[in-house]
């Protein structure tokens, strides 16, 4: 699975307005809702589920990145939204540093394998210093899209 298989390019936010974790999550969920990726599920319900998951353990993995995620019965297939923050957001990251790039992943509750494949595609890219740097430096949705497509090409997938 490639990153571009799960990222909804219509739900890319090159400059998140939110300055806190819950606001950033709500903004990304709403972007997926506007793009028609939530099926009939209420976006507030998804936001609450992601925030609840976040309270169990932070998804701020360090190096300026967070990957909030949740499995939900109403989500038809794995889908991700990407958001960028110029100022940085406190996600209670493992390295105690602010988060500048957020990849929100929503997956069907009954398909653990596809959820793991999607997470693997995300982390495979986030482990690359260049990918993280280019994502953080991207100023537009198109630049974020190009960064993701270039990463997929580079992976030889």
N, C-alpha and C positions, 0 to 999 in steps of 0.2 A: 504494500500500500504506500502510495506517495502522499506527501503533505498536501499537494494540490487536489488529491482525491477527496480530502475531508474539509479543507478550508473553503468557506463560502466567501468568494471575493466580493460579493455584494454586502458582506457584513464586516468589512475591514474598516477600522476607524483609525486614521493616521494621527489624530490628535484627540485622545480621550479628554472629555471635559471634567470627569470625576477626579477628585483629588484623594479619594479613599477607596479601599478594597471593595466594599459592598457597592459603592456607586459605579465603579468600573465594571463589576460583574453585571449589574443591572443594565448598564449601557450596552454591553456586548450581547446580552440576552435579547434586549430590545432590537438590536441590529439584526440578529438572526430571525426574530419575529417578523420584522418588516420585510425581510428577504423571503419569507414564507417557509422557513425551515423548521418551525416548531409544530407543524401539524395543527391540531386543534387545542394544544396545551396552552394554558394561560401563562404568559411570560412571567408574571409575578410568582406563580407557583414554581417555575424553573429557577428563578432568581433565589427564592427562599431555599430550595433544595441545594443549590450550589453554595450559598452562604453557610447553610447548616453543615455541609461537607467540609467547608473551609475552616469552620470552628473546631472540627475534630482534629485536623492537622493542616497546617499551612501548606499551600501548593507553591509558595514562593521558594523556588529551588536554588536560588542564589544567582550570582552573576547578572543581576538586573532582570530576571525572568520569573514569571509565574504561569502556572498551567492549571487554573481552576477547572475542575471537571466533575461530572456527575452522570450516573446512569439513571434514566427515567423511562417509565413504561410508555409515555406518549411520544417519545422521540423515535421516528421511523428508521433513521440510519445515522451513523456517526457524522457529526458536523462540527466544524470549528469556526470561531470568529477570532480575528486578530485585532488587538488594540495597542496603541503606542502612547506613552505619556512622556512629554518633554520634561516635566518637573520631577517625575518619579512618584511612586505610590508605596505606602507602607503596607506590605503583605505579610508582615511578621516572617520575613524570609530567613532561611537557615543561616545565611551570612550576615543578617541584620542590616543589609543594604536595601535601598529603595528599588522598586521594580519599574522598568521602563518599557518592557514588552510583555503583553499578556496574551496568551493563547487559551481561549475558553473552549473546552471540548464537552459536547453533549453526545451521549450514546444511548442506544436502546437498552433497557434494563435486562432484556432476555438474550443478549448476544455478547457475552463476556469476551469471546475470541476477537470479535471485530473491535471492541473497545481497546483491548490490549494491542492489537495491530495499529490502531490509530495513535495510541499513546507512544508506541515504539517509533512510529513515523515522526511524531513531534519531537521526542527526546533525541532521536538520531540526529536531527538537524540542530537542536538547541545545544548539543554537545560540541558543535563546531564553532570555534571562536569567530570565524569570518561571518557565519550566518547570523550569530547574535549581534555582531557589530553592524552589519548591513541592515538588519531589521531595525535596530535602534536608530540608525541614521536616516532611515527612509522618511521622507517628508510627506509623501502622498500615498494614496491607496494604490496607485499604479506602481510606484516604486516598491511597495510591500509585495504586491503581486509578482513583480519581476524577481524580487529576492527569493520568493518561494519557488517560482518556476525554475530559476537558475539552480537552486539547491537540488531540486528534483532531477534536473539534467546531470548535475555533477555527481549525483548518487549512482548514475548509470542504471537507473530503474527503467 
